[in-house]
Amino acid sequence: MKLNDLQPNLGSKKNRKRVGRGTGSGHGKTSGRGTKGQSSRPGSGGHLYRQGGNLPFFRRLPYLRGYGFTPPNQVEFCEVNLEKLAEFSANAEITPESLLDANLIHNLRTPVAILGRGEIKNPLKVRVHRVTRSAREKIEAAGGSVEIIA
């Protein structure tokens, strides 16, 4: 097989219809548009905004232009700041279940992230899905420990 022997599969390519090339072609003179009338004129078909009394196509679409692309598999976290963890007693174990019991999160199915706003004085054992760097430093400075769960 050589490059000059390559051919597309039979029937996969179709020649375009050449209209207006004489009466013998079967598509001559009026070029398949019939005679007279609006649809025989150039520019007929109009644009999508004019639909003669109907709500135009572009106005029927939901108005979501300008927001860009939203990734379908992005993860939403339940975020808890350190100032909320200050309510827990010393050496308490912070897990998603204990945060749910304390009404700091509303759903166990979403992963939990600890953010670094606020100060903490009690040493805590934190076991959550994600911890920011500043929150980790403050927890460990107070004598606590951080463990990331999957």
N, CA, C and O of each residue as an XYZ file, in Angstrom:
600
protein
N       0.852     -1.192      0.000
C       0.000      0.000      0.000
C       0.886      1.240      0.000
O       1.815      1.364      0.799
N       0.577      2.151     -0.912
C       1.308      3.412     -1.001
C       0.349      4.558     -0.727
O      -0.869      4.387     -0.774
N       0.906      5.720     -0.444
C       0.064      6.879     -0.154
C      -0.857      7.212     -1.318
O      -1.987      7.653     -1.113
N      -0.364      6.996     -2.568
C      -1.202      7.338     -3.711
C      -2.274      6.280     -3.986
O      -3.113      6.462     -4.868
N      -2.246      5.174     -3.233
C      -3.281      4.157     -3.382
C      -4.440      4.349     -2.396
O      -5.484      3.709     -2.519
N      -4.241      5.241     -1.414
C      -5.269      5.426     -0.388
C      -6.529      6.043     -0.979
O      -6.456      6.991     -1.761
N      -7.680      5.505     -0.607
C      -8.966      6.045     -1.043
C      -9.952      5.935      0.106
O      -9.865      5.001      0.903
N     -10.897      6.880      0.208
C     -11.926      6.745      1.233
C     -12.851      5.581      0.908
O     -12.917      5.143     -0.241
N     -13.559      5.080      1.901
C     -14.497      3.986      1.690
C     -15.581      4.393      0.699
O     -15.956      5.563      0.623
N     -16.075      3.433     -0.049
C     -17.128      3.716     -1.012
C     -18.374      4.213     -0.294
O     -18.826      3.603      0.676
N     -18.925      5.318     -0.771
C     -20.139      5.877     -0.176
C     -19.880      6.818      0.972
O     -20.821      7.462      1.436
N     -18.645      6.939      1.464
C     -18.381      7.829      2.596
C     -18.253      9.277      2.155
O     -18.466     10.185      2.958
N     -17.911      9.510      0.904
C     -17.800     10.871      0.371
C     -18.854     11.043     -0.711
O     -19.057     10.157     -1.541
N     -19.520     12.184     -0.696
C     -20.573     12.441     -1.665
C     -20.295     13.773     -2.332
O     -19.967     14.746     -1.652
N     -20.419     13.837     -3.643
C     -20.193     15.093     -4.360
C     -21.314     16.071     -4.031
O     -22.473     15.684     -3.885
N     -20.946     17.355     -3.918
C     -21.963     18.349     -3.616
C     -22.845     18.562     -4.831
O     -22.424     18.331     -5.964
N     -24.080     19.008     -4.591
C     -25.020     19.267     -5.666
C     -24.643     20.582     -6.344
O     -24.624     21.632     -5.701
N     -24.344     20.524     -7.639
C     -23.973     21.738     -8.393
C     -25.227     22.244     -9.087
O     -25.617     21.737    -10.139
N     -25.857     23.258     -8.482
C     -27.100     23.781     -9.040
C     -26.804     24.936     -9.987
O     -25.758     25.581     -9.906
N     -27.751     25.181    -10.886
C     -27.618     26.306    -11.820
C     -26.592     26.077    -12.899
O     -25.944     27.032    -13.325
N     -26.410     24.836    -13.368
C     -25.411     24.543    -14.391
C     -26.071     23.967    -15.650
O     -25.557     23.022    -16.247
N     -27.203     24.537    -16.045
C     -27.841     24.129    -17.291
C     -29.008     23.198    -17.073
O     -29.084     22.496    -16.064
N     -29.926     23.199    -18.038
C     -31.145     22.414    -17.888
C     -30.876     20.917    -17.956
O     -31.650     20.135    -17.403
N     -29.831     20.507    -18.601
C     -29.533     19.084    -18.715
C     -29.139     18.453    -17.396
O     -29.212     17.233    -17.248
N     -28.727     19.258    -16.443
C     -28.287     18.700    -15.156
C     -29.459     18.299    -14.275
O     -29.287     17.537    -13.323
N     -30.662     18.811    -14.587
C     -31.812     18.565    -13.720
C     -31.928     19.588    -12.613
O     -32.949     19.637    -11.928
N     -30.897     20.416    -12.417
C     -30.932     21.469    -11.392
C     -30.557     22.797    -12.014
O     -29.868     23.608    -11.394
N     -31.012     23.023    -13.252
C     -30.669     24.262    -13.933
C     -31.733     25.318    -13.739
O     -32.669     25.127    -12.962
N     -31.599     26.425    -14.437
C     -32.541     27.541    -14.447
C     -32.891     28.012    -13.045
O     -32.201     28.884    -12.517
N     -33.936     27.474    -12.416
C     -34.343     27.963    -11.093
C     -33.586     27.278     -9.961
O     -33.809     27.602     -8.794
N     -32.708     26.352    -10.273
C     -31.800     25.729     -9.297
C     -32.525     25.022     -8.165
O     -32.071     25.053     -7.022
N     -33.656     24.380     -8.474
C     -34.355     23.597     -7.472
C     -35.175     24.408     -6.511
O     -35.647     23.871     -5.509
N     -35.370     25.720     -6.783
C     -36.114     26.571     -5.862
C     -37.564     26.792     -6.297
O     -38.302     27.511     -5.624
N     -37.967     26.209     -7.369
C     -39.313     26.481     -7.878
C     -39.340     27.829     -8.574
O     -38.292     28.415     -8.846
N     -40.537     28.321     -8.861
C     -40.648     29.611     -9.547
C     -41.304     30.633     -8.655
O     -42.291     30.337     -7.982
N     -40.769     31.815     -8.646
C     -41.299     32.977     -7.922
C     -41.494     32.695     -6.424
O     -41.199     31.600     -5.946
N     -41.975     33.663     -5.721
C     -42.267     33.519     -4.299
C     -41.075     33.842     -3.405
O     -39.942     33.976     -3.868
N     -41.364     33.963     -2.117
C     -40.349     34.391     -1.149
C     -39.196     33.399     -1.053
O     -38.038     33.803     -0.946
N     -39.507     32.098     -1.091
C     -38.439     31.126     -0.896
C     -37.561     30.945     -2.120
O     -36.543     30.257     -2.050
N     -37.941     31.559     -3.259
C     -37.080     31.471     -4.436
C     -36.071     32.609     -4.462
O     -35.123     32.577     -5.248
N     -36.259     33.607     -3.621
C     -35.386     34.784     -3.632
C     -34.129     34.535     -2.793
O     -34.142     33.724     -1.867
N     -33.050     35.239     -3.127
C     -31.853     35.124     -2.279
C     -32.114     35.765     -0.915
O     -32.807     36.777     -0.812
N     -31.556     35.168      0.110
C     -31.742     35.705      1.468
C     -32.993     35.197      2.136
O     -33.298     35.603      3.257
N     -33.738     34.305      1.470
C     -34.940     33.787      2.116
C     -34.523     32.826      3.231
O     -33.393     32.339      3.264
N     -35.429     32.577      4.108
C     -35.075     31.764      5.276
C     -34.818     32.658      6.463
O     -35.011     32.248      7.608
N     -34.382     33.883      6.204
C     -34.212     34.873      7.261
C     -33.201     34.462      8.303
O     -32.476     33.480      8.142
N     -33.164     35.216      9.354
C     -32.259     34.890     10.454
C     -33.060     34.417     11.646
O     -34.277     34.596     11.685
N     -32.406     33.823     12.607
C     -33.087     33.148     13.701
C     -33.815     34.108     14.638
O     -34.636     33.674     15.445
N     -33.524     35.416     14.541
C     -34.187     36.316     15.473
C     -35.574     36.695     14.988
O     -36.418     37.089     15.792
N     -35.830     36.586     13.682
C     -37.153     36.933     13.150
C     -37.944     35.659     12.945
O     -37.613     34.857     12.072
N     -38.985     35.464     13.738
C     -39.806     34.278     13.567
C     -41.272     34.647     13.487
O     -42.137     33.841     13.831
N     -41.558     35.853     13.038
C     -42.912     36.254     12.690
C     -43.919     36.122     13.816
O     -44.978     35.528     13.614
N     -43.629     36.648     14.983
C     -44.589     36.610     16.073
C     -44.234     35.589     17.136
O     -44.634     35.741     18.291
N     -43.492     34.553     16.773
C     -43.030     33.615     17.790
C     -41.904     34.251     18.592
O     -41.263     35.200     18.142
N     -41.673     33.716     19.785
C     -40.535     34.184     20.561
C     -39.272     33.732     19.851
O     -39.123     32.541     19.577
N     -38.349     34.650     19.541
C     -37.165     34.266     18.770
C     -36.351     33.177     19.468
O     -36.355     33.057     20.693
N     -35.670     32.407     18.668
C     -34.907     31.258     19.150
C     -33.933     31.660     20.250
O     -33.848     30.983     21.275
N     -33.194     32.752     20.053
C     -32.173     33.137     21.018
C     -32.786     33.610     22.324
O     -32.142     33.530     23.370
N     -34.015     34.100     22.284
C     -34.657     34.519     23.522
C     -35.306     33.345     24.238
O     -35.615     33.441     25.426
N     -35.518     32.232     23.528
C     -36.061     31.051     24.172
C     -35.001     30.319     24.987
O     -35.335     29.556     25.893
N     -33.725     30.543     24.671
C     -32.652     29.868     25.398
C     -32.508     30.481     26.791
O     -32.767     31.673     26.958
N     -32.109     29.711     27.776
C     -31.880     30.299     29.103
C     -30.712     31.274     29.046
O     -29.753     31.073     28.302
N     -30.810     32.330     29.841
C     -29.796     33.388     29.764
C     -28.601     32.995     30.616
O     -28.520     33.345     31.794
N     -27.673     32.262     30.005
C     -26.488     31.815     30.737
C     -25.214     32.248     30.045
O     -24.146     31.699     30.318
N     -25.303     33.216     29.158
C     -24.103     33.637     28.437
C     -23.201     34.451     29.363
O     -23.683     35.198     30.215
N     -21.902     34.299     29.189
C     -20.952     35.109     29.942
C     -20.452     34.454     31.212
O     -19.636     35.047     31.918
N     -20.915     33.242     31.533
C     -20.458     32.606     32.759
C     -19.357     31.594     32.514
O     -18.771     31.080     33.467
N     -19.064     31.298     31.259
C     -17.986     30.365     30.971
C     -18.404     28.930     31.208
O     -19.592     28.605     31.219
N     -17.422     28.086     31.395
C     -17.656     26.650     31.503
C     -17.646     26.230     32.969
O     -16.751     26.609     33.724
N     -18.646     25.446     33.365
C     -18.685     24.907     34.721
C     -18.314     23.434     34.660
O     -19.035     22.648     34.045
N     -17.210     23.040     35.282
C     -16.815     21.640     35.211
C     -17.861     20.746     35.873
O     -18.323     21.050     36.973
N     -18.235     19.659     35.226
C     -19.315     18.833     35.771
C     -18.904     18.020     36.994
O     -19.774     17.587     37.750
N     -17.622     17.801     37.214
C     -17.195     16.930     38.314
C     -16.475     17.696     39.413
O     -15.649     17.121     40.121
N     -16.775     18.994     39.569
C     -16.115     19.739     40.630
C     -16.682     19.342     41.986
O     -17.846     18.953     42.090
N     -15.858     19.441     43.021
C     -16.241     18.990     44.361
C     -16.589     20.213     45.205
O     -15.844     21.191     45.239
N     -17.726     20.142     45.881
C     -18.118     21.215     46.776
C     -17.838     20.774     48.211
O     -18.221     19.675     48.612
N     -17.176     21.623     48.978
C     -16.775     21.281     50.340
C     -17.673     21.974     51.355
O     -18.182     23.067     51.107
N     -17.864     21.319     52.512
C     -18.442     21.976     53.688
C     -17.274     22.653     54.391
O     -16.332     21.990     54.827
N     -17.339     23.975     54.498
C     -16.208     24.718     55.052
C     -16.502     25.120     56.496
O     -17.573     25.636     56.816
N     -15.510     24.865     57.357
C     -15.638     25.214     58.771
C     -14.387     25.996     59.162
O     -13.267     25.549     58.914
N     -14.584     27.163     59.772
C     -13.445     27.968     60.203
C     -12.988     27.552     61.598
O     -13.744     26.966     62.373
N     -11.718     27.873     61.896
C     -11.132     27.508     63.194
C     -11.880     28.123     64.362
O     -11.968     27.517     65.430
N     -12.425     29.334     64.172
C     -13.128     29.997     65.276
C     -14.330     29.178     65.751
O     -14.733     29.291     66.909
N     -14.909     28.351     64.866
C     -16.012     27.480     65.263
C     -15.510     26.265     66.045
O     -16.223     25.726     66.892
N     -14.266     25.835     65.753
C     -13.707     24.678     66.468
C     -13.271     25.034     67.879
O     -13.024     24.142     68.691
N     -13.170     26.337     68.189
C     -12.760     26.764     69.533
C     -13.783     26.346     70.582
O     -13.463     26.304     71.769
N     -15.029     26.032     70.156
C     -16.072     25.630     71.103
C     -15.843     24.216     71.644
O     -16.374     23.867     72.699
N     -15.058     23.403     70.935
C     -14.824     22.019     71.366
C     -13.859     21.995     72.551
O     -13.012     22.878     72.689
N     -13.994     20.980     73.401
C     -13.130     20.872     74.581
C     -11.749     20.361     74.173
O     -11.558     19.901     73.048
N     -10.794     20.446     75.092
C      -9.420     20.040     74.802
C      -9.354     18.543     74.497
O     -10.093     17.750     75.080
N      -8.473     18.170     73.589
C      -8.235     16.795     73.150
C      -9.472     16.128     72.529
O      -9.541     14.901     72.450
N     -10.432     16.925     72.095
C     -11.611     16.371     71.417
C     -11.210     15.926     70.015
O     -10.323     16.514     69.396
N     -11.869     14.886     69.525
C     -11.589     14.419     68.162
C     -12.619     15.040     67.216
O     -13.825     14.850     67.374
N     -12.116     15.782     66.235
C     -12.980     16.476     65.279
C     -13.085     15.614     64.023
O     -12.104     15.446     63.298
N     -14.265     15.073     63.767
C     -14.535     14.289     62.563
C     -15.778     14.880     61.906
O     -16.468     15.692     62.523
N     -16.079     14.493     60.671
C     -17.318     14.986     60.062
C     -18.562     14.647     60.891
O     -19.516     15.425     60.926
N     -18.550     13.486     61.558
C     -19.701     13.112     62.383
C     -19.855     14.048     63.587
O     -20.966     14.455     63.925
N     -18.717     14.388     64.237
C     -18.800     15.280     65.396
C     -19.193     16.690     64.967
O     -19.872     17.394     65.714
N     -18.775     17.113     63.767
C     -19.181     18.424     63.259
C     -20.670     18.438     62.933
O     -21.335     19.459     63.107
N     -21.197     17.306     62.459
C     -22.631     17.201     62.183
C     -23.429     17.269     63.483
O     -24.477     17.912     63.538
N     -22.935     16.606     64.524
C     -23.609     16.641     65.822
C     -23.625     18.054     66.403
O     -24.567     18.435     67.098
N     -22.572     18.831     66.113
C     -22.483     20.198     66.633
C     -23.173     21.204     65.708
O     -23.080     22.411     65.929
N     -23.870     20.711     64.665
C     -24.574     21.555     63.689
C     -23.652     22.529     62.965
O     -24.068     23.630     62.604
N     -22.406     22.126     62.754
C     -21.492     22.979     61.989
C     -21.495     22.621     60.513
O     -21.107     23.438     59.678
N     -21.926     21.414     60.181
C     -22.144     21.025     58.783
C     -23.530     20.396     58.692
O     -24.117     20.020     59.708
N     -24.049     20.283     57.474
C     -25.416     19.796     57.300
C     -25.502     18.473     56.570
O     -26.569     17.861     56.521
N     -24.378     18.014     55.993
C     -24.454     16.837     55.137
C     -23.158     16.043     55.251
O     -22.076     16.610     55.098
N     -23.247     14.760     55.514
C     -22.050     13.928     55.628
C     -21.501     13.504     54.278
O     -20.354     13.068     54.190
N     -22.309     13.626     53.209
C     -21.842     13.176     51.895
C     -20.825     14.131     51.276
O     -20.002     13.708     50.464
N     -20.867     15.426     51.649
C     -19.895     16.367     51.089
C     -18.653     16.393     51.965
O     -18.769     16.356     53.190
N     -17.464     16.455     51.366
C     -16.239     16.470     52.158
C     -16.101     17.762     52.966
O     -16.662     18.797     52.608
N     -15.343     17.678     54.065
C     -15.193     18.799     54.991
C     -13.819     19.429     54.824
O     -12.809     18.733     54.715
N     -13.795     20.763     54.806
C     -12.535     21.503     54.746
C     -12.465     22.442     55.944
O     -13.441     23.121     56.265
N     -11.314     22.479     56.601
C     -11.102     23.386     57.735
C     -10.320     24.597     57.215
O      -9.249     24.456     56.626
N     -10.879     25.784     57.445
C     -10.244     27.031     57.007
C      -9.612     27.725     58.201
O      -9.953     27.429     59.346
N      -8.688     28.651     57.941
C      -7.834     29.189     58.996
C      -8.279     30.467     59.656
O      -7.466     31.097     60.333
N      -9.534     30.898     59.503
C      -9.963     32.144     60.136
C     -10.218     31.913     61.625
O     -10.900     30.962     62.008
N      -9.669     32.783     62.446
C      -9.858     32.671     63.888
C      -8.652     32.047     64.571
O      -7.695     31.625     63.922
N      -8.723     31.997     65.912
C      -7.641     31.431     66.716
C      -8.167     30.221     67.477
O      -9.367     30.082     67.715
N      -7.232     29.347     67.853
C      -7.601     28.148     68.606
C      -6.580     27.957     69.726
O      -5.377     28.117     69.517
N      -7.076     27.610     70.922
C      -6.176     27.450     72.066
C      -6.151     26.014     72.573
O      -5.151     25.587     73.151
N      -7.221     25.267     72.371
C      -7.291     23.873     72.837
C      -6.612     22.942     71.843
O      -6.762     23.124     70.635
N      -5.861     21.939     72.326
C      -5.314     20.951     71.389
C      -6.432     20.018     70.912
O      -7.160     19.445     71.723
N      -6.559     19.874     69.592
C      -7.621     19.051     69.016
C      -7.033     18.009     68.073
O      -5.996     18.235     67.449
N      -7.709     16.863     67.976
C      -7.331     15.846     66.988
C      -8.298     15.992     65.816
O      -9.462     15.603     65.913
N      -7.820     16.544     64.725
C      -8.684     16.858     63.588
C      -8.512     15.788     62.523
O      -7.397     15.538     62.066
N      -9.627     15.144     62.119
C      -9.639     14.140     61.043
C     -10.689     14.550     60.025
O     -11.863     14.204     60.163
N     -10.267     15.293     58.991
C     -11.195     15.761     57.954
C     -10.572     15.552     56.577
O      -9.459     15.040     56.457
N     -11.308     15.957     55.535
C     -10.878     15.701     54.160
C      -9.836     16.696     53.654
O      -8.985     16.339     52.839
N      -9.896     17.945     54.134
C      -8.939     18.936     53.658
C      -8.741     19.998     54.729
O      -9.687     20.398     55.407
N      -7.479     20.457     54.874
C      -7.137     21.500     55.846
C      -6.236     22.498     55.144
O      -5.301     22.103     54.447
N      -6.504     23.796     55.317
C      -5.621     24.794     54.711
C      -4.314     24.853     55.499
O      -4.232     24.393     56.638
N      -3.300     25.427     54.865
C      -1.980     25.480     55.489
C      -2.018     26.297     56.781
O      -1.434     25.897     57.789
N      -2.714     27.455     56.749
C      -2.751     28.303     57.953
C      -3.510     27.608     59.084
O      -3.136     27.738     60.249
N      -4.566     26.876     58.751
C      -5.319     26.162     59.787
C      -4.471     25.051     60.399
O      -4.488     24.849     61.613
N      -3.730     24.332     59.556
C      -2.861     23.255     60.054
C      -1.815     23.818     61.020
O      -1.562     23.244     62.079
N      -1.208     24.954     60.639
C      -0.176     25.557     61.489
C      -0.756     25.973     62.843
O      -0.116     25.781     63.877
N      -1.965     26.541     62.840
C      -2.569     27.000     64.100
C      -2.960     25.818     64.985
O      -2.811     25.880     66.206
N      -3.464     24.731     64.366
C      -3.860     23.552     65.153
C      -2.638     22.905     65.788
O      -2.663     22.536     66.962
N      -1.559     22.767     65.003
C      -0.351     22.135     65.529
C       0.355     23.028     66.531
O       0.994     22.520     67.453
N       0.260     24.360     66.377
C       0.855     25.283     67.355
C       0.146     25.185     68.697
O       0.754     25.404     69.745
N      -1.170     24.847     68.662
C      -1.930     24.710     69.913
C      -1.722     23.322     70.538
O      -2.284     23.037     71.595
N      -0.922     22.457     69.898
C      -0.634     21.137     70.441
C      -1.528     20.036     69.891
O      -1.512     18.913     70.397
N      -2.303     20.342     68.867
C      -3.189     19.350     68.292
C      -2.536     18.612     67.132
O      -1.363     18.829     66.826
N      -3.310     17.736     66.486
C      -2.796     16.983     65.347
C      -3.828     17.018     64.221
O      -5.026     17.173     64.455
N      -3.327     16.868     62.988
C      -4.186     16.900     61.800
C      -3.992     15.613     61.024
O      -2.860     15.205     60.762
N      -5.105     14.964     60.651
C      -5.048     13.771     59.806
C      -6.036     13.951     58.671
O      -7.197     14.298     58.887
N      -5.562     13.711     57.462
C      -6.406     13.852     56.270
C      -7.050     12.478     55.973
O      -6.353     11.468     55.880
N      -8.372     12.460     55.830
C      -9.063     11.224     55.473
C      -9.471     11.304     54.007
O      -9.673     12.390     53.464
N      -9.587     10.152     53.382
C      -9.906     10.133     51.942
C     -11.387     10.230     51.720
O     -11.841     10.229     50.576
